[in-house]
Amino acid sequence: TQLLEQSPQFLSIQEGENLTVYCNSSSVFSSLQWYRQEPGEGPVLLVTVVTGGEVKKLKRLTFQFGDARKDSSLHITAAQPGDTGLYLCAGAWNDYKLSFGAGTTVTVRA
Amino acid sequence: DTGVSQDPRHKITKRGQNVTFRCDPISEHNRLYWYRQTLGQGPEFLTYFQNEAQLEKSRLLSDRFSAERPKGSFSTLEIQRTEQGDSAMYLCASSAGTLDTDTQYFGPGTRLTVL
């Protein structure tokens, strides 16, 4: 059972467009992590957010943690084909266990 | 780069056979995790080690599954009498375990196909 709901499930956009991926839960998390995964590989960590309302920027990627620490978003500005992949959010509600969303498959067309 | 490594990367086996996977965590990481990921889903937690102690096992981990981390370094995950439903990507992750926000770093995974 996935405690985190990600939307949309699939997203296909043209190079240069912006996109936003959402991650929602009814649970409060102590921290939330975003990963990017390519086919046949393990998830690669993008960012960890901890504080409610926190905003982190990583080049063209902007991550936000909701004030109540139940939701998060990932915004990509001027998407490039190299941004193509599966984006996963994962929440930690205790000291160690991560609960993952089902992921958003992003395709950026050249 | 001494990230998390997993071996083998791919394993094809016949139903009923036993398989064993290995995970080498980032050195000095005292926490090690196993997850399973099926197509179209995010990873699901299987089990967790703090040093050599296995502290939690998910209900997903049936009696046919066993994991060990004998010296608190590398870990093995064994599946006995494999079934077709065991086909999945098995992911290992490690973390330092020293901070309140304990970031997990994943290996490349082992893709298991049970025929």
Chai-1 contact restraints between the chains, C-beta under 6 A:
chainA,res_idxA,chainB,res_idxB,connection_type,confidence,min_distance_angstrom,max_distance_angstrom,comment,restraint_id
A,S31,B,T101,contact,1.0,0.0,6.0,A-B,restraint_1
A,E41,B,P108,contact,1.0,0.0,6.0,A-B,restraint_2
A,G42,B,L91,contact,1.0,0.0,6.0,A-B,restraint_3
A,G42,B,F106,contact,1.0,0.0,6.0,A-B,restraint_4
A,G42,B,G107,contact,1.0,0.0,6.0,A-B,restraint_5
A,G42,B,P108,contact,1.0,0.0,6.0,A-B,restraint_6
A,G42,B,G109,contact,1.0,0.0,6.0,A-B,restraint_7
A,P43,B,F106,contact,1.0,0.0,6.0,A-B,restraint_8
A,T48,B,T101,contact,1.0,0.0,6.0,A-B,restraint_9
A,T48,B,T103,contact,1.0,0.0,6.0,A-B,restraint_10
A,V50,B,T101,contact,1.0,0.0,6.0,A-B,restraint_11
A,L88,B,G42,contact,1.0,0.0,6.0,A-B,restraint_12
A,Y96,B,Y48,contact,1.0,0.0,6.0,A-B,restraint_13
A,K97,B,F45,contact,1.0,0.0,6.0,A-B,restraint_14
A,F100,B,G42,contact,1.0,0.0,6.0,A-B,restraint_15
A,F100,B,P43,contact,1.0,0.0,6.0,A-B,restraint_16
A,G101,B,G42,contact,1.0,0.0,6.0,A-B,restraint_17
A,A102,B,Q41,contact,1.0,0.0,6.0,A-B,restraint_18
A,A102,B,G42,contact,1.0,0.0,6.0,A-B,restraint_19
A,G103,B,G42,contact,1.0,0.0,6.0,A-B,restraint_20
